[in-house]
Amino acid sequence: MRLSGLFGERHRHGSAGADCASHDLLIRAGYIRQHAAGIYSYLTPGLRALRRLESIVREEMNATGAQEILMPIVQSADPWKATGRYTTIDATLVRLKDRRGHEMVLGMTHEEIVAQLAAGEIRSYRDADVVVYQIQTKFRDEARPRAGLLRTREFLMKDAYSLHVHEAGLDEAYRTQLDAYGRIFARAGLRDVHTVRSATGDMGGSSAHEVVALLDVGEDTIGFCAACGDAVNTEVLHGAGECDRCGGALDRKRAVEVGNTFKLGRRYGEALGAGIVDAGGVRHALLMGSYGIGVSRLLGTLVEQHHDEHGITLPATAAPFDGHLIAVGAGNADMGSRVHEAYGSLVRAGLDVLFDDRDVRAGEKFADADLIGAPLRITFGARSATDGTVEIRERRSGEVHDIAREDVVPAVLRLKQRLLQRGA
C-alpha cells in the first residue's frame, strides 16, 4: 500500500477530547475516527489491526473445536422477554419497534439467540458438549463511554457459547476456553494479564471470571490477596476491604476487562424450551456457558500498553503493516527505481508493506513511520546509492540492521518471523 493514496490523515498534535494515550494515538495515527460518543469508524490501519487480532482469536477458537456461526444483531424481543432480561436490563439494551410494530432489540449479547437455536438443533446428549462462537458488532448504550476504544457503545466482540447436558461438560469447556484466552492474549502481546473472579450480573449463573489487563486508566478495581493468592473484581465484595475467602488484606489495582466467562446454568434453556435427553432417557434443560472477548477493546488496550513518545509500537502480531518502506534523498532516477523494485519484491513475498512514496521531507516520513508503528522501518538512503546498503530499524527496540540491497526481502521475512516468535 502506498502512503500517498492512504485514506485518512495523520496529526502531529494531541487530539481534542482524547482522555487517554491510546485514544489520542489511534486518532493521530489515522486508525480511528469518532462518529458519535462511543462510536467509531476504523480507517485502513485500524481495520487491519482489528483483522489481525480477529485472526488470532479465530485460530485459537477453532483449535478448541469451537464452530463459527453468525447471528443477527437486530433481534426479536420475544426471547429476551422469555428470560426476563428485556425488563431487568436498563437502557443499555436498545429497544425499538420495526415497521410492523414488533418489539425488537439491538444485540448486546446473544445468550437468548443461542438458546433459541439450540432448542431447534440439539435434542440428544450426542449433540451436546458443543461450542459455537461468532465475531460480530455489538451495541450497548453505555451511559458514559470514555477512553476511546476502552469503553464504547458499538464494539467488535467474540462471543462463544457452550451447550451441555451435565456440569462435567460445562466444567471442561470452561477450562478449555480460559486456556484459549491465555494463548490469545499472549499471542496478541498483552501484558499484565490476570484471571479474576467477578460478578455474574445480568447474565446470571453460578460463577463468572474476568480476564483483565492491569492499566491505570482501567475502570475495574482488582483486589489481589497476598495471603491466599486469590484475585477478584472488588465489585464482588460489595465494599468489603478484605479478602472474602481468607480475610487477608487486598492489594488493589486498576485494570481493563478484555475477556469474560460465565457458567450460566440452565436459566436460558429453561426459559426458551431448549432441552436435551441424556443417555438414560431423562430430559434436562440445556446447560450453558458464555465466553466473550472484546476485540476492539483489545486493540485499545494493546495501544495503551505499547506506545512511546513518538507513536504506536504494537507487537508484530497486531500491527497493521509488517514494514514501512521509506526512501530519503532519492534524487536520482536509479535509486527511485531501486526502491520501487524493492517494494514490489516485498509485496510479492507476501509482506504487508506501507510504502511512503510521497515527495516530502525525510523528517516527516520518519515521524509518520513512528506514529503508525509498523514493526520494521526499511530505509533507502544515501548509502543505498553508494554501496547498496539498506537500513532496517526495529520500531520497538530501536535495533538497526544494515542489509545489502539484494537481501532486503529475506532479511525482512527473517526479522518478521523473529518478532512474531518473541512477541515483539
PyMOL commands that set and color helices and strands:
alter all, ss='L'
color gray80, all
select helices_A, chain A and resi 3-5+21-28+44-63+78-83+85-88+111-121+125-127+148-150+167-188+201-203+234-237+267-271+295-305+333-348+362-372+382-386+405-421
alter helices_A, ss='H'
color red, helices_A
select strands_A, chain A and resi 32-36+39-42+67-68+74-76+95-97+103-106+130-139+154-164+193-197+207-214+220-225+231-233+250-265+275-277+283-285+287-294+307-308+311-312+323-327+353-356+376-380+389-394+400-404
alter strands_A, ss='S'
color yellow, strands_A
deselect
rebuild
show_as cartoon
